[in-house]
């Protein structure tokens, strides 16, 4: 019997638009997080080194020392941010057109918290992104404590004619875990905003991390079960890995944190996928980083090898990715 293909985000977009839609990852200078700038905490999540999640900033000149938040009264750098957005999209979309024949795009505001700014700034950036040729929609990475009703209402308005996704970092539904990783909000906050986003007509992607400090497999699977129950439309699964210049790296050095093994990650992932409703698409099945910032575990270095191992495990239960 042939393995059954897991329902992927690519398949969802192909079915909806009749062709492959390519995500263009964007990083805008001036964005940060409320648990970095001191609004709810300092230092950020213990595992986070955001430079490693900023794939496009080498295309633009960063705005040194300038950061927005929800209370910012003015943004003198908005023209520069719009220029960054346009330059990045231009470079990356041309590459995708040239190398893959791409004709449709989803602009992905990826790095930091992309609703954590005054509404007028967000509106200008979102409208600009949607004005680019062949862009069918947006995907906006954010935190549940950093989105306002005004922004949500505007995204809901855009969603009437465009493909609009909000990506929330769920990570864990256990408040003791969220506190340990310095998340800055509780699980109830995530549940509230996911359900509110769904009620507004938006698509929601949830990010789940397996291997967080102190968590058992049962806790990881409870997080997945709750995320599905809350109504997410898509999911990204991540193993927790340790990179330099993070609080987690210090914990690891002191022997206070042991990364998840590949065997446990595979077992947890398969169980999470088996319990997933079929309509929930999978956007990411693993994660890692192949440079000298990775401290541990070493198996997170080579994503291609990870995916091969995942597919070999999935085949045993009649699935493929």
For each residue, the residues with C-beta under 8 A, 3 or more apart:
1: 318
2:
3: 314 315 318 319 320
4: 318 319 320
5: 8 11 319 320 321
6: 273 282 314 319 320 321
7: 11 12 278 279 280 281 282
8: 5 11 12 281 282 283 321
9: 12 13 205 234 281 282 283
10: 13 14 20 21
11: 5 7 8 14 15 281
12: 7 8 9 15 16 234 281
13: 9 10 16 17 20 21 106 163
14: 10 11 17 18 19 20 21
15: 11 12
16: 12 13 163
17: 13 14 21 104 136
18: 14
19: 14 103 104
20: 10 13 14 100 102 104
21: 10 13 14 17 104 105 106 136
22: 93 96 100 102 104 105 106
23: 105 106 108 139
24: 88 89 92 93 96 105 106 107 108
25: 55 56 92 108 110
26: 56 85 88 89 107 108 109 110 129
27: 54 55 56 57 60 84 88 110 111 112
28: 31 81 84 85 109 111 114 125
29: 57 60 61 62 63 66 77 80 81 84
30: 63 66 67 68 75 77 81 117
31: 28 67 68 111 112 113 114 116 117
32: 36 37 67 68 69 112 113 116
33: 36 37 44 50 112 113 116 143 146
34: 37 39 40 41 69 113 116 143 145 146 184
35: 39 40 41 42 43 44 45 182 183 184
36: 32 33 41 42 43 44
37: 32 33 34 42 67 69
38: 41 42
39: 34 35 69
40: 34 35 145 184 185
41: 34 35 36 38 44 182 183 184
42: 35 36 37 38
43: 35 36 46 182 247
44: 33 35 36 41 48 50 182
45: 35 48 171 181 182 183
46: 43 180 181 182 213 246 247 248 251
47: 181 209 240 241 242 243 246 247 248
48: 44 45 53 246
49: 52 243 244 245 246 293
50: 33 44 53 54 111 112
51: 54
52: 49 243 289 293
53: 48 50 110 111 112
54: 27 50 51 57 110 111
55: 25 27 110 111
56: 25 26 27 59 60 88 91 92
57: 27 29 54 60 62 111
58:
59: 56 84 87 88 91 92
60: 27 29 56 57 83 84 87 88
61: 29
62: 29 57
63: 29 30 66 77 80 81
64:
65:
66: 29 30 63 77
67: 30 31 32 37
68: 30 31 32 72 75 116 117 118 121
69: 32 34 37 39 72 116 117
70: 116 117 118 146 148
71:
72: 68 69 75 117 118 121
73: 118
74:
75: 30 68 72 78 81 117 118 120 121
76:
77: 29 30 63 66 80 81
78: 75 81 82 121 124
79: 82 83
80: 29 63 77 83 84
81: 28 29 30 63 75 77 78 84 85 121 125
82: 78 79 85 86 124 125 128
83: 60 79 80 86 87
84: 27 28 29 59 60 80 81 87 88
85: 26 28 81 82 88 89 125 128 129
86: 82 83 89 90 128 132
87: 59 60 83 84 90 91
88: 24 26 27 56 59 60 84 85 91 92
89: 24 26 85 86 92 93 105 107 129 132
90: 86 87 93 94
91: 56 59 87 88 94 95
92: 24 25 56 59 88 89 95 96
93: 22 24 89 90 96 97 102 105 132 134
94: 90 91 97 98
95: 91 92 98 99
96: 22 24 92 93 99 100 102 105
97: 93 94 100 101 102 103
98: 94 95
99: 95 96
100: 20 22 96 97
101: 97
102: 20 22 93 96 97 105
103: 19 97 134
104: 17 19 20 21 22 134 135 136
105: 21 22 23 24 89 93 96 102 132 134 135 136
106: 13 21 22 23 24 135 136 137 138 139 163 165
107: 24 26 89 129 130 132 135 137 138 139
108: 23 24 25 26 138 139 141
109: 26 28 114 125 129 138 139 140 141
110: 25 26 27 53 54 55 114 141
111: 27 28 31 50 53 54 55 57 114 141
112: 27 31 32 33 50 53 116 141
113: 31 32 33 34 116 141 142 143 146
114: 28 31 109 110 111 117 122 140 141 142
115: 122 140 142 146 147 148 151 166
116: 31 32 33 34 68 69 70 112 113 142 143 146
117: 30 31 68 69 70 72 75 114 121 122
118: 68 70 72 73 75 121 122
119: 122 123 148 150 151 154
120: 75 123 124
121: 68 72 75 78 81 117 118 124 125
122: 114 115 117 118 119 125 126 151 154
123: 119 120 126 127 154
124: 78 82 120 121 127 128
125: 28 81 82 85 109 121 122 128 129
126: 122 123 129 130 138 140 154 155 158
127: 123 124 130 131
128: 82 85 86 124 125 131 132
129: 26 85 89 107 109 125 126 132 135 138
130: 107 126 127 135 137 138 158 162
131: 127 128 135
132: 86 89 93 105 107 128 129 135
133:
134: 93 103 104 105
135: 104 105 106 107 129 130 131 132 138
136: 17 21 104 105 106 162 163
137: 106 107 130 162 163 164 165
138: 106 107 108 109 126 129 130 135 158 162 163 164 165
139: 23 106 107 108 109 165 166 167 205
140: 109 114 115 126 155 164 165 166 167
141: 108 109 110 111 112 113 114 167 169
142: 113 114 115 116 146 147 166 167 168 169
143: 33 34 113 116 146 147 168 169 184 185
144: 147 168 169 185 189 190 192 193 194
145: 34 40 184 185 189
146: 33 34 70 113 115 116 142 143
147: 115 142 143 144 151 152 166 193
148: 70 115 119 151 152
149: 152 153
150: 119 153 154
151: 115 119 122 147 148 154 155
152: 147 148 149 155 156 196 197 200 202
153: 149 150 156 157 200
154: 119 122 123 126 150 151 157 158
155: 126 140 151 152 158 159 164 166 200 202
156: 152 153 159 160 164 200 201 202
157: 153 154 160
158: 126 130 138 154 155 161 162 164
159: 155 156 162 163 164 200 201 202 203
160: 156 157 201
161: 158
162: 130 136 137 138 158 159
163: 13 16 106 136 137 138 159 203
164: 137 138 140 155 156 158 159 202 203
165: 106 137 138 139 140 202 203 204 205 233 234
166: 115 139 140 142 147 155 197 202 203 204 205
167: 139 140 141 142 204 205 206 207 236
168: 142 143 144 190 193 194 197 204 205 206 207
169: 141 142 143 144 207
170: 173 190 194 206 207 208 223 227
171: 45 177 178 181 183 207 208 209 212 223
172: 177 178 181 187 209 212 215 219 220 223
173: 170 187 190 191 222 223 226 227
174: 177 178 187 215 219 222 223
175: 178 179 186 187
176: 179 180 214
177: 171 172 174 180 181 212 213 214 215 219
178: 171 172 174 175 181 183 185 186 187
179: 175 176 182 183
180: 46 176 177 212 213 214
181: 45 46 47 171 172 177 178 212 213 248
182: 35 41 43 44 45 46 179 247
183: 35 41 45 171 178 179
184: 34 35 40 41 143 145
185: 40 143 144 145 178 189 190
186: 175 178 189 190
187: 172 173 174 175 178 190 191 226
188: 191 192
189: 144 145 185 186 192 193
190: 144 168 170 173 185 186 187 193 194 230
191: 173 187 188 194 195 226 230
192: 144 188 189 195 196
193: 144 147 168 189 190 196 197
194: 144 168 170 190 191 197 198 204 206 230 231 232
195: 191 192 198 199 230 231
196: 152 192 193 199 200
197: 152 166 168 193 194 200 202 204
198: 194 195 201 202 204 230 231
199: 195 196
200: 152 153 155 156 159 196 197
201: 156 159 160 198
202: 152 155 156 159 164 165 166 197 198
203: 159 163 164 165 166 233 234
204: 165 166 167 168 194 197 198 231 232 233 234
205: 9 139 165 166 167 168 232 233 234 235 236 283
206: 167 168 170 194 227 230 232 234 235 236
207: 167 168 169 170 171 235 236 238
208: 170 171 220 223 224 227 235 236 237 238 272
209: 47 171 172 212 238 239 240
210: 215 220 237 238 239 240 260 265 268 269 272
211: 215 220 239 240 259 260 264 265
212: 171 172 177 180 181 209 215 220 240
213: 46 177 180 181 248 251 256 257
214: 176 177 180
215: 172 174 177 210 211 212 219 220
216: 219 220
217: 220 221 264 267 268 271
218: 221 222
219: 172 174 177 215 216 222 223
220: 172 208 210 211 212 215 216 217 223 224 268 272
221: 217 218 224 225 268 271 272 275
222: 173 174 218 219 225 226
223: 170 171 172 173 174 208 219 220 226 227
224: 208 220 221 227 228 235 272 275 276
225: 221 222 228 229 275
226: 173 187 191 222 223 229 230
227: 170 173 206 208 223 224 230 232 235
228: 224 225 232 235 275 276 277 280
229: 225 226
230: 190 191 194 195 198 206 226 227
231: 194 195 198 204
232: 194 204 205 206 227 228 235 280
233: 165 203 204 205 279 280 281
234: 9 12 165 203 204 205 206 280 281 282 283
235: 205 206 207 208 224 227 228 232 276 280 281 282 283
236: 167 205 206 207 208 282 283 284
237: 208 210 269 272 282 284 285 286
238: 207 208 209 210 284 286 287
239: 209 210 211 259 260 265 286 287 288 297 300
240: 47 209 210 211 212 248 259 260
241: 47 259 287 288 289 294 295 296 297 300
242: 47 246 248 249 252 257 259 294 295 296 297
243: 47 49 52 246 248 249 289 293 294 295
244: 49 249 293 295
245: 49 249 293
246: 46 47 48 49 242 243 249 250
247: 43 46 47 182 250 251
248: 46 47 181 213 240 242 243 251 252 257
249: 242 243 244 245 246 252 253 295
250: 246 247 253 254
251: 46 213 247 248 254 256 257
252: 242 248 249 255 256 257 259 295 296
253: 249 250
254: 250 251
255: 252
256: 213 251 252
257: 213 242 248 251 252
258:
259: 211 239 240 241 242 252 296 297
260: 210 211 239 240 264 265 268 297
261: 264 265 297 299
262: 265 266 297 299 306 309
263: 266 267
264: 211 217 260 261 267 268
265: 210 211 239 260 261 262 268 269 286
266: 262 263 269 270 309 310 313
267: 217 263 264 270 271
268: 210 217 220 221 260 264 265 271 272
269: 210 237 265 266 272 273 285 286 310 313
270: 266 267 273 274 313 314 317
271: 217 221 267 268 274 275
272: 208 210 220 221 224 237 268 269 275 276
273: 6 269 270 276 282 314 319
274: 270 271 317
275: 221 224 225 228 271 272
276: 224 228 235 272 273 280 282
277: 228 280
278: 7
279: 7 233
280: 7 228 232 233 234 235 276 277
281: 7 8 9 11 12 233 234 235
282: 6 7 8 9 234 235 236 237 273 276 285 321
283: 8 9 205 234 235 236
284: 236 237 238 287
285: 237 269 282 307 310 321
286: 237 238 239 265 269 300 303 306 307 310
287: 238 239 241 284 300 303
288: 239 241 294 299 300 301 302 303 306
289: 52 241 243 293 294 300 301
290: 294 301 302 303
291: 294
292:
293: 49 52 243 244 245 289
294: 241 242 243 288 289 290 291 298 300 301
295: 241 242 243 244 249 252
296: 241 242 252 259 300
297: 239 241 242 259 260 261 262 300
298: 294 301
299: 261 262 288 302 305 306
300: 239 241 286 287 288 289 294 296 297 306
301: 288 289 290 294 298
302: 288 290 299 305 306
303: 286 287 288 290 306 307
304: 307 308
305: 299 302 308 309
306: 262 286 288 299 300 302 303 309 310
307: 285 286 303 304 310 311 321
308: 304 305 311 312
309: 262 266 305 306 312 313
310: 266 269 285 286 306 307 313 314 321
311: 307 308 314 315 320 321
312: 308 309 315 316
313: 266 269 270 309 310 316 317
314: 3 6 270 273 310 311 317 319 320 321
315: 3 311 312 318 319 320
316: 312 313
317: 270 274 313 314
318: 1 3 4 315
319: 3 4 5 6 273 314 315
320: 3 4 5 6 311 314 315
321: 5 6 8 282 285 307 310 311 314
